[in-house]
Amino acid sequence: MLESLLSGTLSMKRALTVVFVIVAIIVLVGVIGAFQFNPSAMTEPGRTETYLATEAKHFLVRRASRAAIPPPADLQASIGGADILYGMECGACHALNVPKEMSLGGWMYPRGADLTSPEVQRYSDRELFWIVQNGIRMSGMPAFGKVETDAHIWKLVHYLRTLPAKADAP
């Protein structure tokens, strides 16, 4: 009986030692990783950081946009005047007619999204509406839901769908 009790105690000590070593390794890797992280907005993030941030953003926007969103306005009626609205609300950060580095969004991190890119265009209309209405924290994308009507936000969403064609035009 004493022998089995001592054997169990030794097994427990080994198990605790293994757990302690694993925790110590995880903490060490975390500390080393923290010292490698550069929060500067001067350098572009690496591929891994960009991929993880982009996928997390798409997942969270997709999930959040399932909430009650007003139905879209009539597409043909809503395009009129959207270029002026875009210029007033979006143009400073998402400029189309200047090099990316010269727009305000080119100086931010994360950089202002290229609205003609496949990454942005893969969002559904509901997701784009949600982004414009609610913004995205810690990205520089403001929420326009308190200053713009739902009709104006839908007008911007419909206008965004025309941007890839406009960007390719001479």
Backbone hydrogen bonds, N-H to C=O, Kabsch-Sander energy under -0.5 kcal/mol:
donor,donor_aa,acceptor,acceptor_aa,energy
5,L,1,M,-2.0
6,L,2,L,-2.4
7,S,3,E,-2.2
8,G,4,S,-2.1
9,T,5,L,-1.9
10,L,6,L,-2.2
11,S,7,S,-2.0
12,M,8,G,-2.0
13,K,9,T,-2.2
14,R,10,L,-2.4
15,A,11,S,-2.4
16,L,12,M,-2.5
17,T,13,K,-2.3
18,V,14,R,-2.6
19,V,15,A,-2.4
20,F,16,L,-2.6
21,V,17,T,-2.5
22,I,18,V,-2.4
23,V,19,V,-2.5
24,A,20,F,-2.6
25,I,21,V,-2.3
26,I,22,I,-2.2
27,V,23,V,-2.6
28,L,24,A,-2.4
29,V,25,I,-2.6
30,G,26,I,-2.3
31,V,27,V,-2.5
32,I,28,L,-2.5
33,G,29,V,-2.6
34,A,30,G,-2.3
35,F,31,V,-1.8
36,Q,32,I,-1.1
37,F,33,G,-1.1
50,T,46,G,-2.4
51,Y,47,R,-2.7
52,L,48,T,-2.7
53,A,49,E,-2.6
54,T,50,T,-2.5
55,E,51,Y,-2.7
56,A,52,L,-2.3
57,K,53,A,-2.3
58,H,54,T,-2.6
59,F,55,E,-2.4
60,L,56,A,-2.6
61,V,57,K,-2.6
62,R,58,H,-2.5
63,R,59,F,-2.3
64,A,60,L,-2.6
65,S,61,V,-2.5
66,R,63,R,-1.1
67,A,64,A,-1.5
78,S,74,D,-1.9
79,I,75,L,-1.0
80,G,76,Q,-0.6
82,A,79,I,-2.3
85,L,81,G,-1.8
86,Y,82,A,-3.0
87,G,83,D,-2.1
88,M,84,I,-2.1
89,E,85,L,-2.8
90,C,86,Y,-2.7
91,G,86,Y,-2.3
93,C,90,C,-1.0
94,H,90,C,-2.7
102,M,99,P,-1.9
103,S,99,P,-0.8
103,S,100,K,-0.8
104,L,92,A,-2.1
105,G,92,A,-0.6
106,G,103,S,-1.1
107,W,104,L,-1.5
108,M,105,G,-0.9
112,G,105,G,-2.5
115,L,113,A,-0.9
117,S,114,D,-1.9
121,Q,117,S,-2.5
122,R,118,P,-1.4
123,Y,120,V,-1.6
128,L,124,S,-2.5
129,F,125,D,-2.7
130,W,126,R,-2.5
131,I,127,E,-2.4
132,V,128,L,-2.5
133,Q,129,F,-2.7
134,N,130,W,-3.0
135,G,131,I,-2.7
136,I,141,M,-1.9
139,S,136,I,-1.2
141,M,136,I,-0.7
144,F,132,V,-2.5
145,G,133,Q,-2.3
147,V,144,F,-1.0
148,E,144,F,-2.2
153,I,149,T,-2.1
154,W,150,D,-2.6
155,K,151,A,-1.9
156,L,152,H,-2.1
157,V,153,I,-2.3
158,H,154,W,-2.7
159,Y,155,K,-2.2
160,L,156,L,-2.7
161,R,157,V,-1.2
162,T,159,Y,-1.6
163,L,159,Y,-0.6
163,L,160,L,-0.9
166,K,162,T,-1.7
167,A,163,L,-2.9
168,D,164,P,-1.2
169,A,165,A,-0.8
